[in-house]
Amino acid sequence: MSYKTGNRDQITFLPDSIDQYVRKDDPVRAYDAFVDCINLEEIGIVVNTNAVRNSSYAPLVMLKVLIYTYSFGWRISRKIERALYHNMSFI
């Protein structure tokens, strides 16, 4: 089974990649690096890449989204979804 993941090097019209829309000193980069260091199994998140089902989003990506949105005090899923479509630091 494969997980859906984002591709920050995806070529777009302006600029060359999505990653260039976010400044190098943006706080989202610190959250991204922090969550990358977490061992998901140690905190009880099961990652089963061999499960047979429809593809789903990678647990690490979902954890990044939740931690970043919670840092803004957002708990409403519709508000989070809207940010994932319109706010470049979330994308």
PDB file of N, CA, C and O in Angstrom, chain B, residues numbered from 101:
ATOM      1  N   MET B 101       0.839  -1.176   0.000  1.00  0.00           N
ATOM      2  CA  MET B 101       0.000   0.000   0.000  1.00  0.00           C
ATOM      3  C   MET B 101       0.880   1.233   0.000  1.00  0.00           C
ATOM      4  O   MET B 101       1.931   1.250   0.641  1.00  0.00           O
ATOM      5  N   SER B 102       0.471   2.236  -0.694  1.00  0.00           N
ATOM      6  CA  SER B 102       1.252   3.460  -0.702  1.00  0.00           C
ATOM      7  C   SER B 102       0.453   4.580  -0.037  1.00  0.00           C
ATOM      8  O   SER B 102      -0.776   4.609  -0.089  1.00  0.00           O
ATOM      9  N   TYR B 103       1.176   5.486   0.580  1.00  0.00           N
ATOM     10  CA  TYR B 103       0.564   6.647   1.219  1.00  0.00           C
ATOM     11  C   TYR B 103       0.594   7.824   0.261  1.00  0.00           C
ATOM     12  O   TYR B 103       1.495   7.927  -0.572  1.00  0.00           O
ATOM     13  N   LYS B 104      -0.374   8.704   0.373  1.00  0.00           N
ATOM     14  CA  LYS B 104      -0.359   9.943  -0.379  1.00  0.00           C
ATOM     15  C   LYS B 104       0.591  10.901   0.321  1.00  0.00           C
ATOM     16  O   LYS B 104       0.477  11.111   1.529  1.00  0.00           O
ATOM     17  N   THR B 105       1.499  11.467  -0.396  1.00  0.00           N
ATOM     18  CA  THR B 105       2.413  12.445   0.182  1.00  0.00           C
ATOM     19  C   THR B 105       2.487  13.655  -0.741  1.00  0.00           C
ATOM     20  O   THR B 105       2.170  13.563  -1.927  1.00  0.00           O
ATOM     21  N   GLY B 106       2.900  14.762  -0.200  1.00  0.00           N
ATOM     22  CA  GLY B 106       3.065  15.958  -1.011  1.00  0.00           C
ATOM     23  C   GLY B 106       4.424  15.967  -1.674  1.00  0.00           C
ATOM     24  O   GLY B 106       5.361  15.325  -1.199  1.00  0.00           O
ATOM     25  N   ASN B 107       4.529  16.679  -2.749  1.00  0.00           N
ATOM     26  CA  ASN B 107       5.796  16.827  -3.442  1.00  0.00           C
ATOM     27  C   ASN B 107       6.129  18.308  -3.476  1.00  0.00           C
ATOM     28  O   ASN B 107       5.586  19.049  -4.294  1.00  0.00           O
ATOM     29  N   ARG B 108       7.009  18.740  -2.603  1.00  0.00           N
ATOM     30  CA  ARG B 108       7.351  20.160  -2.511  1.00  0.00           C
ATOM     31  C   ARG B 108       8.182  20.631  -3.693  1.00  0.00           C
ATOM     32  O   ARG B 108       8.329  21.837  -3.896  1.00  0.00           O
ATOM     33  N   ASP B 109       8.723  19.719  -4.470  1.00  0.00           N
ATOM     34  CA  ASP B 109       9.508  20.091  -5.641  1.00  0.00           C
ATOM     35  C   ASP B 109       8.669  20.089  -6.908  1.00  0.00           C
ATOM     36  O   ASP B 109       9.204  20.198  -8.011  1.00  0.00           O
ATOM     37  N   GLN B 110       7.357  19.964  -6.755  1.00  0.00           N
ATOM     38  CA  GLN B 110       6.462  19.969  -7.904  1.00  0.00           C
ATOM     39  C   GLN B 110       6.602  21.287  -8.652  1.00  0.00           C
ATOM     40  O   GLN B 110       6.586  22.361  -8.050  1.00  0.00           O
ATOM     41  N   ILE B 111       6.736  21.196  -9.931  1.00  0.00           N
ATOM     42  CA  ILE B 111       6.900  22.387 -10.751  1.00  0.00           C
ATOM     43  C   ILE B 111       5.552  23.105 -10.876  1.00  0.00           C
ATOM     44  O   ILE B 111       4.535  22.493 -11.199  1.00  0.00           O
ATOM     45  N   THR B 112       5.568  24.396 -10.616  1.00  0.00           N
ATOM     46  CA  THR B 112       4.368  25.213 -10.718  1.00  0.00           C
ATOM     47  C   THR B 112       4.643  26.376 -11.662  1.00  0.00           C
ATOM     48  O   THR B 112       5.767  26.554 -12.131  1.00  0.00           O
ATOM     49  N   PHE B 113       3.624  27.152 -11.932  1.00  0.00           N
ATOM     50  CA  PHE B 113       3.790  28.280 -12.843  1.00  0.00           C
ATOM     51  C   PHE B 113       4.730  29.333 -12.259  1.00  0.00           C
ATOM     52  O   PHE B 113       5.688  29.735 -12.918  1.00  0.00           O
ATOM     53  N   LEU B 114       4.471  29.780 -11.040  1.00  0.00           N
ATOM     54  CA  LEU B 114       5.324  30.757 -10.365  1.00  0.00           C
ATOM     55  C   LEU B 114       5.463  30.380  -8.916  1.00  0.00           C
ATOM     56  O   LEU B 114       4.439  30.028  -8.330  1.00  0.00           O
ATOM     57  N   PRO B 115       6.549  30.409  -8.298  1.00  0.00           N
ATOM     58  CA  PRO B 115       7.916  30.246  -8.792  1.00  0.00           C
ATOM     59  C   PRO B 115       8.170  28.798  -9.198  1.00  0.00           C
ATOM     60  O   PRO B 115       7.227  28.074  -9.516  1.00  0.00           O
ATOM     61  N   ASP B 116       9.431  28.366  -9.193  1.00  0.00           N
ATOM     62  CA  ASP B 116       9.771  27.038  -9.695  1.00  0.00           C
ATOM     63  C   ASP B 116       9.188  25.897  -8.875  1.00  0.00           C
ATOM     64  O   ASP B 116       8.799  24.873  -9.438  1.00  0.00           O
ATOM     65  N   SER B 117       9.121  26.053  -7.556  1.00  0.00           N
ATOM     66  CA  SER B 117       8.559  24.989  -6.716  1.00  0.00           C
ATOM     67  C   SER B 117       7.741  25.589  -5.576  1.00  0.00           C
ATOM     68  O   SER B 117       7.921  26.751  -5.213  1.00  0.00           O
ATOM     69  N   ILE B 118       6.851  24.792  -5.024  1.00  0.00           N
ATOM     70  CA  ILE B 118       5.993  25.239  -3.926  1.00  0.00           C
ATOM     71  C   ILE B 118       6.831  25.648  -2.726  1.00  0.00           C
ATOM     72  O   ILE B 118       6.464  26.577  -2.006  1.00  0.00           O
ATOM     73  N   ASP B 119       7.941  24.977  -2.499  1.00  0.00           N
ATOM     74  CA  ASP B 119       8.800  25.259  -1.351  1.00  0.00           C
ATOM     75  C   ASP B 119       9.315  26.697  -1.377  1.00  0.00           C
ATOM     76  O   ASP B 119       9.612  27.257  -0.322  1.00  0.00           O
ATOM     77  N   GLN B 120       9.424  27.297  -2.540  1.00  0.00           N
ATOM     78  CA  GLN B 120       9.931  28.665  -2.649  1.00  0.00           C
ATOM     79  C   GLN B 120       8.906  29.718  -2.235  1.00  0.00           C
ATOM     80  O   GLN B 120       9.264  30.885  -2.075  1.00  0.00           O
ATOM     81  N   TYR B 121       7.652  29.340  -2.059  1.00  0.00           N
ATOM     82  CA  TYR B 121       6.635  30.276  -1.592  1.00  0.00           C
ATOM     83  C   TYR B 121       6.776  30.585  -0.108  1.00  0.00           C
ATOM     84  O   TYR B 121       6.300  31.618   0.361  1.00  0.00           O
ATOM     85  N   VAL B 122       7.427  29.694   0.630  1.00  0.00           N
ATOM     86  CA  VAL B 122       7.564  29.843   2.082  1.00  0.00           C
ATOM     87  C   VAL B 122       8.975  30.317   2.390  1.00  0.00           C
ATOM     88  O   VAL B 122       9.954  29.715   1.948  1.00  0.00           O
ATOM     89  N   ARG B 123       9.073  31.413   3.162  1.00  0.00           N
ATOM     90  CA  ARG B 123      10.390  31.954   3.511  1.00  0.00           C
ATOM     91  C   ARG B 123      11.225  30.926   4.275  1.00  0.00           C
ATOM     92  O   ARG B 123      10.682  30.018   4.904  1.00  0.00           O
ATOM     93  N   LYS B 124      12.517  31.073   4.216  1.00  0.00           N
ATOM     94  CA  LYS B 124      13.431  30.145   4.903  1.00  0.00           C
ATOM     95  C   LYS B 124      13.302  30.254   6.417  1.00  0.00           C
ATOM     96  O   LYS B 124      13.585  29.285   7.121  1.00  0.00           O
ATOM     97  N   ASP B 125      12.878  31.419   6.944  1.00  0.00           N
ATOM     98  CA  ASP B 125      12.759  31.609   8.386  1.00  0.00           C
ATOM     99  C   ASP B 125      11.321  31.447   8.886  1.00  0.00           C
ATOM    100  O   ASP B 125      11.020  31.814  10.021  1.00  0.00           O
ATOM    101  N   ASP B 126      10.440  30.907   8.059  1.00  0.00           N
ATOM    102  CA  ASP B 126       9.045  30.699   8.462  1.00  0.00           C
ATOM    103  C   ASP B 126       8.969  29.617   9.543  1.00  0.00           C
ATOM    104  O   ASP B 126       9.661  28.605   9.435  1.00  0.00           O
ATOM    105  N   PRO B 127       8.155  29.802  10.570  1.00  0.00           N
ATOM    106  CA  PRO B 127       8.045  28.813  11.656  1.00  0.00           C
ATOM    107  C   PRO B 127       7.615  27.424  11.193  1.00  0.00           C
ATOM    108  O   PRO B 127       7.910  26.436  11.865  1.00  0.00           O
ATOM    109  N   VAL B 128       6.934  27.333  10.073  1.00  0.00           N
ATOM    110  CA  VAL B 128       6.490  26.013   9.601  1.00  0.00           C
ATOM    111  C   VAL B 128       7.678  25.096   9.360  1.00  0.00           C
ATOM    112  O   VAL B 128       7.552  23.880   9.502  1.00  0.00           O
ATOM    113  N   ARG B 129       8.810  25.641   9.006  1.00  0.00           N
ATOM    114  CA  ARG B 129      10.005  24.812   8.771  1.00  0.00           C
ATOM    115  C   ARG B 129      10.504  24.175  10.071  1.00  0.00           C
ATOM    116  O   ARG B 129      11.007  23.052  10.053  1.00  0.00           O
ATOM    117  N   ALA B 130      10.371  24.877  11.193  1.00  0.00           N
ATOM    118  CA  ALA B 130      10.767  24.314  12.489  1.00  0.00           C
ATOM    119  C   ALA B 130       9.837  23.172  12.878  1.00  0.00           C
ATOM    120  O   ALA B 130      10.291  22.135  13.360  1.00  0.00           O
ATOM    121  N   TYR B 131       8.533  23.363  12.668  1.00  0.00           N
ATOM    122  CA  TYR B 131       7.576  22.286  12.958  1.00  0.00           C
ATOM    123  C   TYR B 131       7.856  21.069  12.086  1.00  0.00           C
ATOM    124  O   TYR B 131       7.802  19.934  12.558  1.00  0.00           O
ATOM    125  N   ASP B 132       8.152  21.308  10.830  1.00  0.00           N
ATOM    126  CA  ASP B 132       8.441  20.227   9.893  1.00  0.00           C
ATOM    127  C   ASP B 132       9.663  19.421  10.353  1.00  0.00           C
ATOM    128  O   ASP B 132       9.626  18.190  10.373  1.00  0.00           O
ATOM    129  N   ALA B 133      10.735  20.112  10.719  1.00  0.00           N
ATOM    130  CA  ALA B 133      11.951  19.436  11.171  1.00  0.00           C
ATOM    131  C   ALA B 133      11.718  18.700  12.488  1.00  0.00           C
ATOM    132  O   ALA B 133      12.229  17.597  12.681  1.00  0.00           O
ATOM    133  N   PHE B 134      10.945  19.307  13.397  1.00  0.00           N
ATOM    134  CA  PHE B 134      10.656  18.679  14.688  1.00  0.00           C
ATOM    135  C   PHE B 134       9.912  17.362  14.512  1.00  0.00           C
ATOM    136  O   PHE B 134      10.295  16.347  15.093  1.00  0.00           O
ATOM    137  N   VAL B 135       8.855  17.376  13.716  1.00  0.00           N
ATOM    138  CA  VAL B 135       8.044  16.172  13.543  1.00  0.00           C
ATOM    139  C   VAL B 135       8.812  15.099  12.781  1.00  0.00           C
ATOM    140  O   VAL B 135       8.593  13.909  13.008  1.00  0.00           O
ATOM    141  N   ASP B 136       9.705  15.498  11.883  1.00  0.00           N
ATOM    142  CA  ASP B 136      10.522  14.512  11.161  1.00  0.00           C
ATOM    143  C   ASP B 136      11.408  13.708  12.110  1.00  0.00           C
ATOM    144  O   ASP B 136      11.790  12.582  11.793  1.00  0.00           O
ATOM    145  N   CYS B 137      11.736  14.276  13.269  1.00  0.00           N
ATOM    146  CA  CYS B 137      12.600  13.590  14.236  1.00  0.00           C
ATOM    147  C   CYS B 137      11.833  12.631  15.147  1.00  0.00           C
ATOM    148  O   CYS B 137      12.447  11.876  15.901  1.00  0.00           O
ATOM    149  N   ILE B 138      10.512  12.653  15.088  1.00  0.00           N
ATOM    150  CA  ILE B 138       9.695  11.823  15.976  1.00  0.00           C
ATOM    151  C   ILE B 138       9.578  10.408  15.413  1.00  0.00           C
ATOM    152  O   ILE B 138       9.328  10.217  14.223  1.00  0.00           O
ATOM    153  N   ASN B 139       9.764   9.426  16.287  1.00  0.00           N
ATOM    154  CA  ASN B 139       9.522   8.032  15.920  1.00  0.00           C
ATOM    155  C   ASN B 139       8.047   7.760  16.212  1.00  0.00           C
ATOM    156  O   ASN B 139       7.635   7.708  17.371  1.00  0.00           O
ATOM    157  N   LEU B 140       7.262   7.588  15.159  1.00  0.00           N
ATOM    158  CA  LEU B 140       5.823   7.449  15.317  1.00  0.00           C
ATOM    159  C   LEU B 140       5.428   6.238  16.150  1.00  0.00           C
ATOM    160  O   LEU B 140       4.467   6.300  16.916  1.00  0.00           O
ATOM    161  N   GLU B 141       6.152   5.152  16.009  1.00  0.00           N
ATOM    162  CA  GLU B 141       5.812   3.942  16.760  1.00  0.00           C
ATOM    163  C   GLU B 141       6.024   4.124  18.258  1.00  0.00           C
ATOM    164  O   GLU B 141       5.321   3.513  19.063  1.00  0.00           O
ATOM    165  N   GLU B 142       6.986   4.958  18.635  1.00  0.00           N
ATOM    166  CA  GLU B 142       7.241   5.214  20.056  1.00  0.00           C
ATOM    167  C   GLU B 142       6.093   5.979  20.708  1.00  0.00           C
ATOM    168  O   GLU B 142       5.872   5.850  21.912  1.00  0.00           O
ATOM    169  N   ILE B 143       5.365   6.769  19.932  1.00  0.00           N
ATOM    170  CA  ILE B 143       4.248   7.520  20.505  1.00  0.00           C
ATOM    171  C   ILE B 143       2.908   6.842  20.228  1.00  0.00           C
ATOM    172  O   ILE B 143       1.850   7.414  20.490  1.00  0.00           O
ATOM    173  N   GLY B 144       2.959   5.634  19.702  1.00  0.00           N
ATOM    174  CA  GLY B 144       1.742   4.844  19.553  1.00  0.00           C
ATOM    175  C   GLY B 144       1.023   4.960  18.222  1.00  0.00           C
ATOM    176  O   GLY B 144      -0.122   4.522  18.103  1.00  0.00           O
ATOM    177  N   ILE B 145       1.664   5.536  17.226  1.00  0.00           N
ATOM    178  CA  ILE B 145       1.054   5.633  15.899  1.00  0.00           C
ATOM    179  C   ILE B 145       1.575   4.480  15.053  1.00  0.00           C
ATOM    180  O   ILE B 145       2.773   4.371  14.790  1.00  0.00           O
ATOM    181  N   VAL B 146       0.653   3.626  14.635  1.00  0.00           N
ATOM    182  CA  VAL B 146       1.029   2.445  13.857  1.00  0.00           C
ATOM    183  C   VAL B 146       1.103   2.822  12.382  1.00  0.00           C
ATOM    184  O   VAL B 146       0.161   3.376  11.817  1.00  0.00           O
ATOM    185  N   VAL B 147       2.243   2.510  11.774  1.00  0.00           N
ATOM    186  CA  VAL B 147       2.434   2.751  10.344  1.00  0.00           C
ATOM    187  C   VAL B 147       2.553   1.396   9.678  1.00  0.00           C
ATOM    188  O   VAL B 147       3.547   0.690   9.844  1.00  0.00           O
ATOM    189  N   ASN B 148       1.529   1.044   8.923  1.00  0.00           N
ATOM    190  CA  ASN B 148       1.504  -0.252   8.249  1.00  0.00           C
ATOM    191  C   ASN B 148       1.491  -0.014   6.745  1.00  0.00           C
ATOM    192  O   ASN B 148       0.443   0.273   6.167  1.00  0.00           O
ATOM    193  N   THR B 149       2.644  -0.132   6.119  1.00  0.00           N
ATOM    194  CA  THR B 149       2.751   0.123   4.687  1.00  0.00           C
ATOM    195  C   THR B 149       2.272  -1.059   3.856  1.00  0.00           C
ATOM    196  O   THR B 149       2.154  -0.942   2.636  1.00  0.00           O
ATOM    197  N   ASN B 150       1.993  -2.195   4.490  1.00  0.00           N
ATOM    198  CA  ASN B 150       1.554  -3.388   3.769  1.00  0.00           C
ATOM    199  C   ASN B 150       0.051  -3.615   3.842  1.00  0.00           C
ATOM    200  O   ASN B 150      -0.440  -4.627   3.343  1.00  0.00           O
ATOM    201  N   ALA B 151      -0.684  -2.699   4.451  1.00  0.00           N
ATOM    202  CA  ALA B 151      -2.133  -2.861   4.582  1.00  0.00           C
ATOM    203  C   ALA B 151      -2.787  -2.786   3.205  1.00  0.00           C
ATOM    204  O   ALA B 151      -2.376  -2.000   2.352  1.00  0.00           O
ATOM    205  N   VAL B 152      -3.797  -3.604   3.006  1.00  0.00           N
ATOM    206  CA  VAL B 152      -4.524  -3.618   1.743  1.00  0.00           C
ATOM    207  C   VAL B 152      -5.797  -2.805   1.920  1.00  0.00           C
ATOM    208  O   VAL B 152      -6.740  -3.237   2.583  1.00  0.00           O
ATOM    209  N   ARG B 153      -5.808  -1.627   1.321  1.00  0.00           N
ATOM    210  CA  ARG B 153      -6.959  -0.725   1.374  1.00  0.00           C
ATOM    211  C   ARG B 153      -6.672   0.434   0.439  1.00  0.00           C
ATOM    212  O   ARG B 153      -5.612   0.499  -0.184  1.00  0.00           O
ATOM    213  N   ASN B 154      -7.623   1.345   0.347  1.00  0.00           N
ATOM    214  CA  ASN B 154      -7.385   2.550  -0.444  1.00  0.00           C
ATOM    215  C   ASN B 154      -6.237   3.330   0.169  1.00  0.00           C
ATOM    216  O   ASN B 154      -6.016   3.276   1.379  1.00  0.00           O
ATOM    217  N   SER B 155      -5.518   4.044  -0.655  1.00  0.00           N
ATOM    218  CA  SER B 155      -4.404   4.825  -0.131  1.00  0.00           C
ATOM    219  C   SER B 155      -4.928   5.915   0.798  1.00  0.00           C
ATOM    220  O   SER B 155      -6.031   6.431   0.615  1.00  0.00           O
ATOM    221  N   SER B 156      -4.137   6.246   1.774  1.00  0.00           N
ATOM    222  CA  SER B 156      -4.497   7.297   2.726  1.00  0.00           C
ATOM    223  C   SER B 156      -3.290   8.211   2.880  1.00  0.00           C
ATOM    224  O   SER B 156      -2.202   7.914   2.389  1.00  0.00           O
ATOM    225  N   TYR B 157      -3.495   9.305   3.556  1.00  0.00           N
ATOM    226  CA  TYR B 157      -2.387  10.230   3.769  1.00  0.00           C
ATOM    227  C   TYR B 157      -1.416   9.655   4.781  1.00  0.00           C
ATOM    228  O   TYR B 157      -1.818   8.956   5.710  1.00  0.00           O
ATOM    229  N   ALA B 158      -0.157   9.946   4.604  1.00  0.00           N
ATOM    230  CA  ALA B 158       0.885   9.437   5.485  1.00  0.00           C
ATOM    231  C   ALA B 158       0.669   9.961   6.905  1.00  0.00           C
ATOM    232  O   ALA B 158       0.408  11.150   7.088  1.00  0.00           O
ATOM    233  N   PRO B 159       0.775   9.095   7.906  1.00  0.00           N
ATOM    234  CA  PRO B 159       0.575   9.528   9.300  1.00  0.00           C
ATOM    235  C   PRO B 159       1.507  10.668   9.708  1.00  0.00           C
ATOM    236  O   PRO B 159       1.107  11.539  10.481  1.00  0.00           O
ATOM    237  N   LEU B 160       2.734  10.677   9.207  1.00  0.00           N
ATOM    238  CA  LEU B 160       3.681  11.738   9.553  1.00  0.00           C
ATOM    239  C   LEU B 160       3.187  13.083   9.017  1.00  0.00           C
ATOM    240  O   LEU B 160       3.306  14.100   9.700  1.00  0.00           O
ATOM    241  N   VAL B 161       2.647  13.097   7.824  1.00  0.00           N
ATOM    242  CA  VAL B 161       2.108  14.334   7.236  1.00  0.00           C
ATOM    243  C   VAL B 161       0.908  14.819   8.038  1.00  0.00           C
ATOM    244  O   VAL B 161       0.783  16.013   8.312  1.00  0.00           O
ATOM    245  N   MET B 162       0.029  13.902   8.413  1.00  0.00           N
ATOM    246  CA  MET B 162      -1.147  14.281   9.194  1.00  0.00           C
ATOM    247  C   MET B 162      -0.746  14.841  10.563  1.00  0.00           C
ATOM    248  O   MET B 162      -1.350  15.798  11.047  1.00  0.00           O
ATOM    249  N   LEU B 163       0.279  14.239  11.183  1.00  0.00           N
ATOM    250  CA  LEU B 163       0.755  14.740  12.469  1.00  0.00           C
ATOM    251  C   LEU B 163       1.319  16.151  12.320  1.00  0.00           C
ATOM    252  O   LEU B 163       1.093  17.003  13.178  1.00  0.00           O
ATOM    253  N   LYS B 164       2.054  16.400  11.229  1.00  0.00           N
ATOM    254  CA  LYS B 164       2.584  17.739  10.982  1.00  0.00           C
ATOM    255  C   LYS B 164       1.450  18.757  10.866  1.00  0.00           C
ATOM    256  O   LYS B 164       1.527  19.846  11.435  1.00  0.00           O
ATOM    257  N   VAL B 165       0.417  18.404  10.138  1.00  0.00           N
ATOM    258  CA  VAL B 165      -0.716  19.311   9.960  1.00  0.00           C
ATOM    259  C   VAL B 165      -1.380  19.596  11.306  1.00  0.00           C
ATOM    260  O   VAL B 165      -1.667  20.751  11.622  1.00  0.00           O
ATOM    261  N   LEU B 166      -1.624  18.557  12.096  1.00  0.00           N
ATOM    262  CA  LEU B 166      -2.296  18.756  13.384  1.00  0.00           C
ATOM    263  C   LEU B 166      -1.467  19.604  14.346  1.00  0.00           C
ATOM    264  O   LEU B 166      -1.998  20.514  14.983  1.00  0.00           O
ATOM    265  N   ILE B 167      -0.187  19.316  14.452  1.00  0.00           N
ATOM    266  CA  ILE B 167       0.665  20.088  15.364  1.00  0.00           C
ATOM    267  C   ILE B 167       0.740  21.544  14.922  1.00  0.00           C
ATOM    268  O   ILE B 167       0.652  22.450  15.751  1.00  0.00           O
ATOM    269  N   TYR B 168       0.900  21.773  13.629  1.00  0.00           N
ATOM    270  CA  TYR B 168       0.998  23.150  13.123  1.00  0.00           C
ATOM    271  C   TYR B 168      -0.307  23.908  13.319  1.00  0.00           C
ATOM    272  O   TYR B 168      -0.288  25.063  13.743  1.00  0.00           O
ATOM    273  N   THR B 169      -1.421  23.291  13.024  1.00  0.00           N
ATOM    274  CA  THR B 169      -2.707  23.988  13.196  1.00  0.00           C
ATOM    275  C   THR B 169      -3.035  24.193  14.672  1.00  0.00           C
ATOM    276  O   THR B 169      -3.591  25.228  15.038  1.00  0.00           O
ATOM    277  N   TYR B 170      -2.702  23.231  15.518  1.00  0.00           N
ATOM    278  CA  TYR B 170      -2.948  23.400  16.954  1.00  0.00           C
ATOM    279  C   TYR B 170      -2.114  24.546  17.517  1.00  0.00           C
ATOM    280  O   TYR B 170      -2.524  25.187  18.485  1.00  0.00           O
ATOM    281  N   SER B 171      -0.945  24.816  16.924  1.00  0.00           N
ATOM    282  CA  SER B 171      -0.117  25.931  17.397  1.00  0.00           C
ATOM    283  C   SER B 171      -0.806  27.274  17.143  1.00  0.00           C
ATOM    284  O   SER B 171      -0.501  28.263  17.810  1.00  0.00           O
ATOM    285  N   PHE B 172      -1.732  27.312  16.184  1.00  0.00           N
ATOM    286  CA  PHE B 172      -2.531  28.506  15.923  1.00  0.00           C
ATOM    287  C   PHE B 172      -3.791  28.528  16.773  1.00  0.00           C
ATOM    288  O   PHE B 172      -4.530  29.513  16.762  1.00  0.00           O
ATOM    289  N   GLY B 173      -4.041  27.457  17.505  1.00  0.00           N
ATOM    290  CA  GLY B 173      -5.248  27.362  18.304  1.00  0.00           C
ATOM    291  C   GLY B 173      -6.440  26.864  17.510  1.00  0.00           C
ATOM    292  O   GLY B 173      -7.578  26.962  17.970  1.00  0.00           O
ATOM    293  N   TRP B 174      -6.193  26.332  16.327  1.00  0.00           N
ATOM    294  CA  TRP B 174      -7.265  25.824  15.478  1.00  0.00           C
ATOM    295  C   TRP B 174      -7.584  24.391  15.825  1.00  0.00           C
ATOM    296  O   TRP B 174      -6.686  23.551  15.885  1.00  0.00           O
ATOM    297  N   ARG B 175      -8.851  24.098  16.055  1.00  0.00           N
ATOM    298  CA  ARG B 175      -9.293  22.732  16.334  1.00  0.00           C
ATOM    299  C   ARG B 175     -10.427  22.323  15.392  1.00  0.00           C
ATOM    300  O   ARG B 175     -10.899  21.186  15.435  1.00  0.00           O
ATOM    301  N   ILE B 176     -10.860  23.255  14.543  1.00  0.00           N
ATOM    302  CA  ILE B 176     -12.007  23.016  13.669  1.00  0.00           C
ATOM    303  C   ILE B 176     -11.514  22.447  12.340  1.00  0.00           C
ATOM    304  O   ILE B 176     -10.718  23.076  11.642  1.00  0.00           O
ATOM    305  N   SER B 177     -11.990  21.264  12.003  1.00  0.00           N
ATOM    306  CA  SER B 177     -11.487  20.579  10.813  1.00  0.00           C
ATOM    307  C   SER B 177     -11.768  21.344   9.521  1.00  0.00           C
ATOM    308  O   SER B 177     -10.961  21.287   8.592  1.00  0.00           O
ATOM    309  N   ARG B 178     -12.871  22.044   9.441  1.00  0.00           N
ATOM    310  CA  ARG B 178     -13.170  22.806   8.223  1.00  0.00           C
ATOM    311  C   ARG B 178     -12.209  23.978   8.042  1.00  0.00           C
ATOM    312  O   ARG B 178     -11.814  24.307   6.923  1.00  0.00           O
ATOM    313  N   LYS B 179     -11.846  24.590   9.142  1.00  0.00           N
ATOM    314  CA  LYS B 179     -10.880  25.689   9.078  1.00  0.00           C
ATOM    315  C   LYS B 179      -9.504  25.158   8.667  1.00  0.00           C
ATOM    316  O   LYS B 179      -8.793  25.801   7.895  1.00  0.00           O
ATOM    317  N   ILE B 180      -9.139  24.001   9.179  1.00  0.00           N
ATOM    318  CA  ILE B 180      -7.868  23.371   8.820  1.00  0.00           C
ATOM    319  C   ILE B 180      -7.875  23.000   7.338  1.00  0.00           C
ATOM    320  O   ILE B 180      -6.896  23.241   6.631  1.00  0.00           O
ATOM    321  N   GLU B 181      -8.972  22.418   6.873  1.00  0.00           N
ATOM    322  CA  GLU B 181      -9.066  22.035   5.458  1.00  0.00           C
ATOM    323  C   GLU B 181      -8.931  23.269   4.558  1.00  0.00           C
ATOM    324  O   GLU B 181      -8.228  23.224   3.548  1.00  0.00           O
ATOM    325  N   ARG B 182      -9.592  24.355   4.915  1.00  0.00           N
ATOM    326  CA  ARG B 182      -9.515  25.581   4.127  1.00  0.00           C
ATOM    327  C   ARG B 182      -8.075  26.094   4.069  1.00  0.00           C
ATOM    328  O   ARG B 182      -7.619  26.545   3.019  1.00  0.00           O
ATOM    329  N   ALA B 183      -7.364  26.027   5.187  1.00  0.00           N
ATOM    330  CA  ALA B 183      -5.966  26.471   5.212  1.00  0.00           C
ATOM    331  C   ALA B 183      -5.087  25.596   4.322  1.00  0.00           C
ATOM    332  O   ALA B 183      -4.149  26.084   3.692  1.00  0.00           O
ATOM    333  N   LEU B 184      -5.396  24.311   4.275  1.00  0.00           N
ATOM    334  CA  LEU B 184      -4.603  23.390   3.444  1.00  0.00           C
ATOM    335  C   LEU B 184      -4.775  23.668   1.957  1.00  0.00           C
ATOM    336  O   LEU B 184      -3.923  23.290   1.152  1.00  0.00           O
ATOM    337  N   TYR B 185      -5.861  24.321   1.589  1.00  0.00           N
ATOM    338  CA  TYR B 185      -6.071  24.684   0.186  1.00  0.00           C
ATOM    339  C   TYR B 185      -5.559  26.072  -0.163  1.00  0.00           C
ATOM    340  O   TYR B 185      -5.206  26.326  -1.315  1.00  0.00           O
ATOM    341  N   HIS B 186      -5.513  26.982   0.817  1.00  0.00           N
ATOM    342  CA  HIS B 186      -5.254  28.387   0.488  1.00  0.00           C
ATOM    343  C   HIS B 186      -4.017  28.993   1.133  1.00  0.00           C
ATOM    344  O   HIS B 186      -3.551  30.028   0.656  1.00  0.00           O
ATOM    345  N   ASN B 187      -3.470  28.424   2.163  1.00  0.00           N
ATOM    346  CA  ASN B 187      -2.347  29.012   2.881  1.00  0.00           C
ATOM    347  C   ASN B 187      -1.066  28.269   2.489  1.00  0.00           C
ATOM    348  O   ASN B 187      -0.951  27.065   2.719  1.00  0.00           O
ATOM    349  N   MET B 188      -0.118  28.979   1.904  1.00  0.00           N
ATOM    350  CA  MET B 188       1.087  28.327   1.374  1.00  0.00           C
ATOM    351  C   MET B 188       1.922  27.636   2.446  1.00  0.00           C
ATOM    352  O   MET B 188       2.556  26.623   2.149  1.00  0.00           O
ATOM    353  N   SER B 189       1.950  28.133   3.659  1.00  0.00           N
ATOM    354  CA  SER B 189       2.738  27.462   4.693  1.00  0.00           C
ATOM    355  C   SER B 189       2.127  26.114   5.068  1.00  0.00           C
ATOM    356  O   SER B 189       2.843  25.225   5.527  1.00  0.00           O
ATOM    357  N   PHE B 190       0.830  25.948   4.883  1.00  0.00           N
ATOM    358  CA  PHE B 190       0.186  24.664   5.132  1.00  0.00           C
ATOM    359  C   PHE B 190       0.389  23.707   3.957  1.00  0.00           C
ATOM    360  O   PHE B 190       0.557  22.503   4.146  1.00  0.00           O
ATOM    361  N   ILE B 191       0.371  24.250   2.764  1.00  0.00           N
ATOM    362  CA  ILE B 191       0.534  23.398   1.587  1.00  0.00           C
ATOM    363  C   ILE B 191       1.916  22.812   1.575  1.00  0.00           C
ATOM    364  O   ILE B 191       2.261  22.061   0.663  1.00  0.00           O
TER     365      ILE B 191
END
